[in-house]
Amino acid sequence: MKENEKISLLLRHADRDDIPQGSFGNEILLNEKGKQNAQRFGEILSERKINRIFTSPVGRCVQTAEYITKGYGNSIEIIETTSLGAPGLHISDEKIAGKFFLQHGFDEMYKRFMQGEKIPGIPNIDELNFRITNFINENSTQNGMTIFITHDMLIAFYHFSINKKVYTKDNWINYLTGLTFRNNELARN
């Protein structure tokens, strides 16, 4: 990483146990493997300059930020924001989207999103892209790395909005993986 380079990491939280059927799973925290992996991830980044970590306020995301910081070995400002979850910028109406999610499940939401169909409580592809792109760009202003910890659903929807990337069960977004952007390369629509 160059000294004058801005890097934005949009990451899924670390490992957790399964979410019960018919639940949003916001109460599910990191398991031991997740805690260890997040700390190890922080250790790997210890030679880099990390500016801040923005995180969904959902417990497992906050824990991921805390364990990354622990592994990093220096203090990093952690900022909780509902832009990254609970509900997140990929949701325009939490109650309506939540009802649809519980009734139809994520797979159906994702399929409809990719087909450009209107999903109750979810912004269309262009609006979702605009919201998340602006959030990342507005908060990645310093040279160094800014980390954004969120959920697989936001990453899947956003990645599709950028370049039509499709995730399946075979290539789903693993824990502590996601998207990397350099020097605010995200285009504003």
C-alpha positions in Angstrom: 0.0 0.0 0.0 1.4 3.4 -1.0 1.5 6.2 1.6 -0.8 8.4 -0.5 -3.3 5.7 -1.3 -6.8 5.4 0.1 -8.1 1.8 0.5 -11.7 1.0 1.5 -12.5 -2.5 2.6 -16.2 -3.5 2.6 -16.1 -6.7 4.7 -18.5 -9.3 5.9 -18.2 -9.9 9.7 -16.2 -12.9 11.1 -17.6 -16.4 11.6 -20.8 -17.0 13.5 -23.1 -19.9 14.2 -26.2 -20.5 12.0 -29.1 -18.1 12.2 -32.4 -19.8 13.2 -35.0 -20.2 10.5 -37.5 -17.4 10.5 -35.2 -15.0 12.3 -33.1 -12.0 11.3 -30.4 -13.4 13.6 -29.3 -10.0 15.0 -28.7 -11.7 18.4 -26.2 -14.2 17.0 -22.6 -13.2 18.0 -19.2 -14.4 16.8 -18.2 -17.9 17.6 -14.7 -18.7 18.9 -13.4 -19.3 15.4 -14.8 -15.9 14.4 -13.1 -14.2 17.3 -9.8 -15.8 16.5 -10.0 -15.1 12.7 -10.9 -11.4 13.3 -8.0 -11.0 15.6 -5.7 -12.7 13.1 -7.0 -10.4 10.4 -6.0 -7.4 12.6 -2.6 -8.9 13.0 -2.2 -9.2 9.3 -3.0 -5.6 8.9 -0.7 -4.4 11.7 1.9 -2.9 9.2 -0.8 -0.8 7.5 -2.3 2.5 8.5 -6.0 2.0 9.5 -7.9 5.2 9.9 -11.2 4.0 11.2 -13.6 1.1 11.3 -17.2 1.7 10.5 -19.5 -1.2 11.6 -23.1 -2.3 11.6 -24.4 -2.0 15.2 -25.3 -5.7 15.1 -23.2 -7.4 17.8 -21.2 -9.8 15.6 -20.1 -6.9 13.4 -19.1 -4.8 16.4 -17.2 -7.8 17.8 -15.4 -8.2 14.5 -14.2 -4.6 14.7 -13.1 -5.0 18.3 -11.2 -8.2 17.6 -9.6 -6.7 14.5 -8.5 -3.8 16.6 -7.1 -6.2 19.3 -5.1 -8.0 16.7 -3.9 -4.8 15.1 -2.3 -3.8 18.4 -3.1 -0.1 18.2 -6.2 1.9 19.0 -8.6 2.3 16.0 -11.7 4.4 16.2 -14.8 2.2 15.8 -18.0 3.9 14.6 -21.3 2.1 14.7 -23.7 3.1 12.0 -27.1 1.7 10.9 -25.9 2.5 7.3 -24.1 -0.9 7.4 -26.9 -2.9 9.0 -29.9 -2.8 11.3 -31.3 -1.9 8.8 -28.5 -0.8 6.3 -28.4 1.4 3.2 -29.7 -1.6 1.2 -33.0 -1.3 3.0 -35.4 1.7 2.5 -38.2 0.5 4.9 -37.1 -1.9 7.6 -40.6 -3.2 8.5 -41.8 -3.8 5.0 -38.5 -5.4 3.9 -38.3 -7.4 7.1 -41.8 -8.8 6.5 -40.9 -9.8 2.9 -37.7 -11.4 4.1 -39.4 -13.5 6.7 -42.1 -14.5 4.3 -40.0 -15.2 1.2 -36.4 -15.6 2.4 -33.2 -14.1 1.2 -32.8 -16.2 -1.9 -36.1 -14.9 -3.3 -35.2 -11.3 -2.5 -31.8 -11.7 -4.2 -33.3 -13.3 -7.3 -35.8 -10.5 -7.6 -33.2 -7.8 -7.0 -31.0 -9.3 -9.8 -34.0 -9.4 -12.2 -34.7 -5.7 -11.5 -38.1 -6.4 -9.9 -39.4 -4.1 -7.2 -38.9 -5.6 -3.7 -41.0 -4.1 -1.0 -38.8 -2.0 1.3 -35.6 -2.4 -0.8 -34.3 0.4 -3.0 -33.8 -0.3 -6.7 -30.4 -1.2 -8.1 -29.4 2.4 -9.0 -30.6 3.9 -5.7 -28.8 1.2 -3.7 -25.6 1.8 -5.6 -25.8 5.5 -5.1 -26.5 5.2 -1.4 -23.6 2.8 -0.6 -21.1 4.4 -3.0 -21.6 7.8 -1.4 -21.4 6.4 2.1 -18.0 4.7 1.3 -16.6 7.7 -0.6 -17.7 10.2 2.1 -16.0 8.2 4.8 -12.8 7.2 3.0 -11.2 10.6 2.9 -7.8 10.0 4.5 -4.8 8.2 3.1 -4.6 4.7 4.6 -7.3 2.1 5.1 -10.9 2.5 6.1 -12.8 -0.6 7.0 -16.5 -1.1 6.7 -17.9 -4.2 8.5 -21.4 -5.3 7.3 -23.4 -8.3 6.3 -23.3 -10.6 3.3 -26.7 -9.4 2.1 -25.5 -5.8 1.7 -22.3 -6.9 0.0 -24.2 -9.2 -2.4 -26.7 -6.5 -3.4 -24.0 -3.8 -3.7 -21.6 -6.0 -5.8 -24.4 -6.8 -8.2 -25.3 -3.1 -8.5 -21.6 -2.3 -9.4 -20.9 -4.9 -12.1 -23.7 -7.5 -12.1 -21.6 -9.9 -10.0 -23.8 -12.9 -9.0 -23.2 -14.9 -5.9 -24.4 -18.5 -5.5 -24.1 -21.1 -2.8 -20.8 -22.1 -4.5 -19.1 -18.7 -4.4 -21.0 -17.0 -1.5 -19.3 -14.2 0.4 -17.1 -15.8 3.1 -16.5 -14.4 6.5 -14.0 -11.5 6.5 -14.1 -11.1 2.8 -15.8 -8.6 0.6 -14.8 -5.8 -1.7 -11.7 -3.6 -1.9 -11.6 -0.1 -3.4 -8.5 2.0 -4.0 -8.4 5.8 -4.1 -12.1 6.2 -4.1 -12.4 4.3 -7.4 -16.1 4.0 -6.9 -17.9 6.0 -9.6 -20.7 8.2 -8.5 -23.8 7.8 -10.6 
